[in-house]
Structures are given as structure tokens and as C-alpha cells.
Amino acid sequence: MLTLDFIFPVRRLVPYLISLLAALVISSGRSDAQPARRPSIVDQAQAFGDLNDLVRRYYYEEVDQAALYDGAIEGYLSRLDPHSTYISAEDFREMQERLEGSFEGIGIYFEIIESFLTVLSPIEGSPAAKVGLLPGDRIIKIDGKSSVGIKINEVEGRLKGPKGTTVHVSVQREGVDALLEFDIVRGKIRVPSVRYAFMLNDEVGYVKIDRFSGRTSEELSAALENLGSRGMAKLIFDLRNNGGGYLEQAVAVSDKLLDPGRLVVYTEGRRRGSREDHFSRKKPLVPEAVPVIVLVNSRSASASEIVAGAVQDYDRGLIVGHTTFGKGLVQKQYGLQNGGAVLLTVASYFTPSGRPIQRPYSDDRMAYLEAAHDDYDPNADATLDKPIYYTEILAREVYGSGGITPDIALHPDSLTVFERHIVSESLVLEFATKHGQSITRAHVDFNSFFTGFEPGKRELTKFRKFLENTDPKFGSEQERSLKQSAEFVKRRLRRQIAQIRWGTAAAGRVAVEDDPVVQQSISLFDKALALLDSRAFHDMRRGTSPATGSGTDPAFENVR
């Protein structure tokens, strides 16, 4: 092997490389130099066919022709916008399951902990729940074959399967000596897109939407009706980390909050007359007198931005958090003969005030994705010359072409290196799996745990000893970090113990209770109420010019 111990100056390296390349090229026996001209589409198609033939006949190794074609399609689309995407047949099936919110299998949330396939929670009503699988169970065998050391991407192939087929699992359960044996008949599993919906206190309801799937509007209606029956007088609507989904579902969700007949969003393609308007149609499920806070962050995108933009443009609620991703392009799905599909951008979308949401982009897709999550907000940059838009009722200033900027910015505390490490390595979850039952033995149900358990010095000491025996990186520096991060670790312990003992819904309830952004948002309802008062004030003075802002209550002037 040739090694180089020095670096060529750039101007000397280039001719060296060219001469080296020339020495390695075998002449084809032809030299048909042609005058430079712009090739036609027919020429390009012929060149691609020639390339395929050359690779098939002369490439020095056997190649996967299907994979090459996949790469060619991806390369073709890469010259368009960042959201026009090719989806292979396998990925297309997974995407459909996610958007439709259903699949066929046994129905569990799981994690690989210490090489064991560990049940975090059976999905409510699933075959796994019906046979009695519990949070914390370890699946040791699947159909008689060991699953110890299984990889996450292997779980699907062994547990998923057609509805009506049976899979046998052998389960190790805390406190039970022998393995438990279960025959599980696979079924149609519905994965809820409305992950959580509960009351935070006597007045404040909380709803978390993970994605906009085919059943989101239906699920949300049930959740809001339940919260209303329990006395909800204020609502926190959490769209953080929601990457979007169906446009129609975004309109249907907005329908629960807006008066009927409101323009929710419109889309427009390149051709004249291509504009399509989408309106709210029904009486809102959330009464107009109920103040609303919508939580967003940099991972709130697409359909989430449609909802947040409509709520903001009609001054219906307060947008709180971090500026959203800024995906304002609409994709239409086209199936291909190979079983895959193309998500092709066919239009841009605009909020009711006419705001485009799409951020600027270039050919560098990675830079585009990374820029969405930095601390720079183009909408808040006073040095940029950007158009100003006005909300529909109170004429508040809002901006476009850079996501939805919140009315009030709230940012969660960033994690320390130590905190990121124990989370990414699932060390707290592993500790909860081993010790959660014994630590919380006095709490026989979740309500007792939720109201009565707070990790303290004893639990932190036990966790430190666990790290000493488990984590090879743990030393004196990590011990100091553990002391500095004691409050974070306590919150995480409480959440993960709830996960292992009572499942995902219980863990979510604890996580929201300990979420500083949610807790700070509760204190902002006076501003959300001021927004509603301003709307009422405007209604009394209807007829004044919205462009001048003369209909805005002075009490709300300092809230964008």
C-alpha cells in the first residue's frame, strides 16, 4: 500500500492527480470529440441508456441494477426542491402505515435494553394487550428462537405479520421465575396520532398530536369532547416535533378551533388558475371563549404549520415556543411501476393572510435541514428586507418565508453532555427496568405514584451505583456531572419508572408534568385571554381599518 507522508501544494497536486488518472484509464479505441452544445432531452435519455449498458457489460463487479435505478431516480429529484422525494417499495409501505396510523402485528411499543427486547407498553386494545403482556416484560424467544441480542430493524420481520396469523413469544417478567408463554394472534393495530389528552389541573386541558394521519380529526374530536366534559376552560395544543401529514387533516383539525367559513390555507401551483382554497366548515369544538396556546418548535412542520398559521392569522390563540421548520411546499403522491412512489412538489401553500411559509433552500439538502434547528430566526432578523403581513382580525404584524414565528418564544434548557449520554444510551430506562418495581413498591397504582412519589437522595445513590457497575465511561468526572444534573435525573427517573410500571400513557403524563415549556405556558394564559378580549373589543368596533391596527385593544399591543 502506498502511503504519503506529506501534503502537495494544491497547484502541484491537481496536475499530479490528472496524470495519475490518465495512467489508469484504458483506451476504448475511440476519440470522438464533438463541439460543445447543450444536449437535448432525447440526448440525455440516450446517454442514460448508454451508461446503463456500459455498467451492465463492463463494470468490474456484479451490481444491483434495481439499486442503481433507485439512486438514479433520487439523483434526478435532487435537482428539484428538498421535499420532492423518491420512496422505494419497502419505504413506501412503511410511510403508508405511518400516515394511515395502522399496521398488522401484535401492537407494542418496545426498546432494546441490555440486548433484551423490552416491552415499554402494549398499545391499548391490541392483541398484545389482550393476552396480558405488560410494560417491562422481556421477550426472550419468538417462535421458539432466541431474540436476545436482536436489532431494532429485525423486530419488525419477526413480530409483524398478516392479520390472523399467530406468533408465539416467551416472556421473562420481573418477580416470576419461569418464562411465561403467549400465543398472540396478530391483528390490525391502530397507532393513535393524538398521543396524549388529559387535564393538567381543574381548568387546563392538554392535547398532544404526533402527526396528521388519516384518523387525526376523529381522534381529536373524541379527545376534546372528553376534556370538555371534564370542565376544560383553557387548552394547550402541543404540535412540537410534529412533522406533518395530510393537508386535509390539518384543515379538519383547524376546524375544531376556528369559526365556520374561515379560509384555513390555500395552495397555488405554477399554472394560472391552480389556486385551491380550504375552509373551515363546522362549528368549532373548542368554544370561542376558551383561550388556546399552541406549542411549536423547529420540528413542527408542514401540516403543523398550517394549523399554527391559521390560529395565529385569526388571532384565535397564542403561538408559543420556537420558530417552526418552514416547510411550505405541498407534495402529491404518484405511484411508480416498481412499487415505489414519488412525492412530487406540486404547489406552495399560504396562510390566510397570504404568508408563504417555505424557507429558502439551495442544492445542499443537509445544510437546509440543519439550518432549521439552529438559533437563527430569519423572521426576527431586523436587518433583512422582508414583507410584513397582518393578522386577519387584530392586524398584528407577522412574517413569512421562514416558518411560523411564535408570539412568545420559549426554549427548553439544552442538555449537558452527561444528560445526553444517559438518555441516548437508555441508561435511566435500563435502571427503571431493573429497580423501578422495588423502588416504588408502596405505590400500587399510577395515581398513588403520580401524586406521592418523588425520587430523592436514596434513588440517586442507587442510580450512581448502577452507573458504576454498568457504564464503562462512569468515573469521577461523571460523578460530578451526576450531582450537577440531579434534578434532571430525578425527573427522568420518575418518567421512566412510570413507563416500565404503567406504560406509555403514564410516562407521557409524568413527562408533561415535568416539562418546563408546558409549565411556563400555563402562566401565559393571561396573555391568551387578553388576545380573546382584543378580538371582542374589535368586534364591538367592527368597521375600523385593520391595516392601521386601530381595532387592537391597547392591553395587547406588546404581544405579537
N, C-alpha and C positions, 0 to 999 in steps of 0.2 A: 504493500500500500504506500502510495506517495503522500508524504506529509510536507507542508510548507511551514517554515518557522518564521516567516516574515510576511509583511503586507506590501503588495505592489502599490506604488502611487497610482491613482485612478487613471491618469492619462497613459501610463505604461501598461496597465492591466488590460484595458479594452482590446488593443491590437493583439495582445498575447492570447486572450480568450478566443478572438476571432480566428487566429492562426491555428489554435488547438482544435477548434470546431471544424475548420476546413480539413485538417489532417484526419478527422474521424469520419467524414462524410464519404460514402461510397457513391461514385458517379452513376447516375441512372442511364447514361448514354445519350441523354438529350440536353439540349440547351436552347430552349425556345423562348428567348427573351422577347417580350412584347412591349410596345409603347404603353405607358401608364394611362389607364382610363378607369372611369367609375364603372364597376361591374353592374350588370342588370340583375334583377331578382332571379331570372332564369339562370344566369351565370352562377349565382351564389348557390342555387339549389343543385345545379350540376356539380359544383365544386364539393358540396357536402356529400353527394353520392360518390364522387371520385374518392374522397377521403375515406369514406366507409369501406369502399372496395380495397383501397390500399392497405388499411389496417387489417382487414379480414385476411388478405392474401400474404402480406409481407411482415406484419408485426412479429417480433421475435418470441412472443409468448401467446398462449391462448388467452382470449379476453372474453368478458361477459358482455355480449353485444347489447343486451337489454339495459345493462347499467350504463353503457356508453350513450345510448339513446336518451336515458333519463338525464344524464349530465348535459347532453346537447340541448334538451328542452329547457333545463334550468339556466344554461348559459344564454339562450335566446331571450328568456324572460328577464334575465338580469340587466338587460339593456333598457328595460322599462322602469316603472316605479318600484319602490321597495316592497309593495304589497301584492303585486302580481306574481303568483306563486304556482309552481307545479307540485302536485301531490301524487306520489306513487300509489299503486293499487292498495298496498298494505296500509299506508298512512291515511289514505282516503277513507278506509273503513273505520279507522280509529277516530278520525275527525268527525265522521257521521255519528258515531256513538256519542261523542262528546257533545255535539250540537243538539242531537235529539235527546240526550240525557238518559240513554238506556243502553244496555248490553245484555248478553246472555252469559250467566255464570252462577257463582254461589252468593256473591254480594257481601264482600268485606272490605274495609279499609285496613291496610296492613303496612308493616315496616319490617325490614331485615335488621334484627338486633342480635349481636353476638352470633351471627351466622344462622339464626333461627328465624323462620317465617312466623312473625308475631302478629296476632290479630289486634288491631287498635280498636276496632268497633265493627260489629256486623251492621249492615245497612238495615234500617227499620223495614220490617215486612219481608226481608229477603229469605231465601232458603237457609242461609247460614244462621240467621236469627231464629228461624222456626225450629231448627234441630237443637238449638241451645248453645252454639258457640258464644264465647264470652270475651270481652276485652282482656288482653293479657295471655290468652291461650297461645301455645306454641304448636304449630302444625309440623310434626316430626316426619310423617310419611304421607305421601299422596299416592293412592292406588298401590300401596304396599312397597313403594320405592322411597328411599330416604330423601327428604327435602332439606336436610341440614347442609348449609353452605350454598343454598340456591341463590341465584342472582335475581334482581328485581325484574329484569327483562325476560326471565324464564318462567315467572309465576303465571303470567297470562296463559301460556301454552299448556300449563298443567292444571289450572283451575277453571279457566273459561271453557265453554263448550256449548253445543246446541241445547236449547231448552228441552227438558225431558230426559236427558242423559244423566247418568249417575257418576259421581266421583266419591271415592272412599278416602277419608282422612283420619289419621291417628294423631291425637292431640295430647300434649303434656299440659297439665293445669296445676297452678300453684295450690299446694295443700293436698293434692291427690297423688298417691304413689304410682298407681298403674296408669298406662295410657288409656285414654278414652277414645272409643271408636265411633265414627259417624259416617253413615251413608247419606250423601246430600244430593238430592235431585235438582239439577240446575234449572234455573228459571229466568224469566225476563226481569232484569234488575233496573229499577228506575233510580237514577242518581239525582237527588234534588239540586236545583240551581239556587234556590233560596236556602242557604245553608243554615242560618240561624234566624229565629224570630222569637223574641221574648221581651218582657218588661224589665227595664233596668231599675225602676223604682215604681212608685204608685202612679206616676204621670208619664214617664218617658218610655216609649216603645222603641225597639231596636230591630232592624231588619238588615241582614247581610246577604247580598246577591253575588254569587261567584261568577256567573256567566249568563248570557242571554240565550238560553236553549229553547227548544220548541214548546216547553211547558212552563216557562218562567212566569208569564202573566197569570196563568191558572194557579200556580203555587203562591204567587204574591197575593192574589185576591184572598185565598184561604188564610194566609198569614195576617193580612191587615184586618180581616173580619174578626179573627181571633183576638188580636190586640185591641181592637175597638170594643169588643165585648168585655175586656178586662180593664177598661177605663183609660185607654191611651189618650192623652191630651197633648202630647208632643211626640215627634218622630225623628229618630236618627236613621238615615237611609245610607247604608255603607256600600259604596261602589269601589273601594280600594282593591287593587290587584285584580280587577275585573277587566279582562282583555277584550270583551265584546261578545259578538254573536250575531243573531239575526236582527236586521234592521226592523222588521215588523214587530218583533218582541220589544224593542226599545220604544217604539211608538205606543204599544199596548201598555207598557209599564208607565210611560208618561201620562197615559190616560187616567191612571189612578190618582194623579196629583193635580191635573190641570182642568180648567173649565172646558166643557164640550165646545167644539168648533174652533179650538186654537190650532194654529199651524205649529206642529211639533218640529218638523225638519223638512227640507226639500233637497232633492238631488238634481244634478244637471250634468249631462254629458257633453260631448263635443259638438253634437248636431243641434241645429236650431229646432226649437220646439221639444227638446228632450226633457225639460223640467218636469219633475213629478213632486207633487205636494202631498204631505202626510199629516192628517189632522187628528186631534183627539175627538172622540165621538160620544163618550158616555159621561154620566155624572161621576165625578171623582169619588173613589172610595175613602180617600183622606179628606175630611171636611175642611173647607176653606179656612176655618178658624184655628185649625191645628198647625202650629209652626213646624217647619221642616228644616232639618240640617242634613245636607248631602256631603258625605265624606269621600274625597278623591285623593289619588296620589299619582305618581308618574307612571304607574302600571294600570291606571284606568284609561281605557282606550275605546275608540270606535263607538259601539252602542252605548257604552257608559258615558261617553262624551255627548252623545245625542241627548240622553236624559238630563245630564248636568247642565248642558247648554240651554235646553228648553226651560228647566226650572229657574235658571239664572235670568234668562231673557224675559220671562214673565214675572220676575220678582216674586216668585212663589216660595222660595226658600233660600237659605244661606248656604253657599258652597264653601266648604272648609277643607283645608289640608294642603296639598302640594299641586302645582300645575300638572295637568294631565298629559298623556303621552303626545297627543297631537296627530291622531290618525283620522283624517277627514276624507278618505277615499273609499268608494263603495266597490266591492268585488261581486261579480256574478260567477256562479259555478258552472263550468262546462265539462261534461264527461268526455273522455277520450277512449279510443278503441282498445287501448292496452289495459283498461280497467282503472286507470288513474283519472285525474281531473286537473283542470286549470282553474284557479281563482283569478279571474282577469278583471282588472280595474275598468269599470265602465262609466263611472261618474264621480263627481265630488259631491259632498253634502255640506249643507249650510244650516246654521241655527235660525230660529225665527227672525232674528234681527238682521240676517244676511251675512253673518260671520262665517268665513271659511275656517276650518279647524286644522287642516293639514299643515304640519311643519315643513319647512324647506328640506330638500334632500338632494343628494348627489349620487354618483355611482358607487360610493363607498357605503355599502349597507351596514357594515359593522359600526362605523362611525355614527351613522344615523341612529342605530339602536342605542348606542352608548350615550349619545348626546341627550336622549330623552330623560336620562336618570341622573344627570349632573345637577348642580345647584343653580345653573344659569336659566333664567326665565326671560325669553325674548319679549314676552308681553309686558314685563315690568321694566325693560331697559329704556330709560328716558332718552338715550342718545339715538335710538332708532326712529326713523321716519315711518310710522305705521298708521294705517287708517284707524279711526275711532268709530265704534258703533255704540248704539244706545239701547238700553233695555226697553221693552215694549210699553211698559206702564209708567215706571218712575224715571225713565230716561237717564239711568246711571250709565257711566262710561264703561264699556267692555271692549276687549280686543280680540282679534282673530289671527289665523295663520300661525298659531303656536300653542295649540291646546286650549283648555279652559283654565284660566287663572282664577284661583279661589277668591271669594270675597274676603276671607280671613285665612292667612297662612298659618298652618300648624305643622311642625315637623317632629316625628318621633326621634328620640335620642338614638344616635348611632351606636352600634355595639362595639365593644372593645375587642381586641384580638382574642383574648381569653374567652369572652362570651360567644364570639363567632365559632370558636373551636368546639366548645362543649355542645353547641347547637348542631353544627354541621356533622359532628361525629355521633350525634344522638346519645350523648353520654347521660344527660338528665333522664331521657326516656328509658335508657337501659337501667339506670338506678331505680327508677319508679317501677319497672318490671320486676326487679329483684326484691325491693324493700317496701314498695308502696302499700301492700296489704298489711304488713306488720306495723308500719308507722301509723297507719290510720285505722287500726283495728277497732277503736272505740266508736267509729262513725259507720253505722250500718247502712245508711242511705246517703244519697247525694246532698239532700237538703241539710242534713246534720253536718256533713263535711263542709259544704259551701259556707254555712254561717258560723261554723265552730272551729275550723282548722286553719291555723297559720303556722307555716314552718318556722322553727326557731333555732336556737343555738345547737340543740341536740341533733336536729336534722342536718344542719350544716356540717357538724362534726362527722356525722355518719357519711355524708356525701364526700367530705375530704378524704376519709379513709378509703372510700370506694375508688376515688380517683388515684390514690396512691397505689392501689392494687391492680387497677385496670388500665390507666392511661400512661403509656411509656414516656410521655412528654412532661408528666407532672413532677415538679421539683420546687425549690424554694421560691423561684420567681412566680410560678403558677399559684403557689400557696398565698403569696401576697396579692396576686390578682383575684383570687377567690375571696379574700377578705374585702377588697375594694368593690367587688361585684356581688356582695352578699344579698342586697335587695333584689337584684335581677335573678339570682339563683333561687331565692325563696319564691318569687313569682313563678318561675319556670317549674320548680318542683311541684308547686300546687297544681299547676295546669297539667303536668304530665301524670301525676298521681290520679287526677280526675279522669284523664284519658284511659289509663290502664284499668281503673276500677269501674268506671261507669260509661266510658265510650266517648265518641267524638262530640256529641252534643253537649255533654257535661264539660268537656275540655274547652269547648268554644265559649260556654257561659263564663268559665273562670278567666279565659283569655281576655274577653271583652271587659270584664270587671276590672282587670289589671291593666288595661290598655290606656296609656296616658292621653292619647289623642281623643278617645271616646270620653274620658272623664273631663278633659278640658272643654270638649264640645258641649257637655251638659251645661256648663257655666255660660255658654253663648246664647242660650235661648232668649235672653232679654233682647239681644240684637235681632234674632229671628222674629220675635214678637213685634219689635219696632218696625221691621220690614212689612209685616202684615198691617200694622197701624198706618204705615205710609200708603199702602195700597187703598185702605179705606178712606184716608184723607184725600187721595187722588180721585176716588170715585165721587166724593162729595163735590169736588171742584172740576169734574169732568168737562172738557172743552178747552182747557188751557193748553198751550203749545208744549208737547212733550220734548221738543228739541231744545227748549230753553231750560228744561228741568223745573219749571215753575210749579209742577204738581207734586214736588217732592217735599215730604214733611221735614222740617229742619232737624228733627230728632235723629234722622237717618242720614244726614249729609256726609258724615265721616265714615260711613261703611260702604265700600264699593260692592 
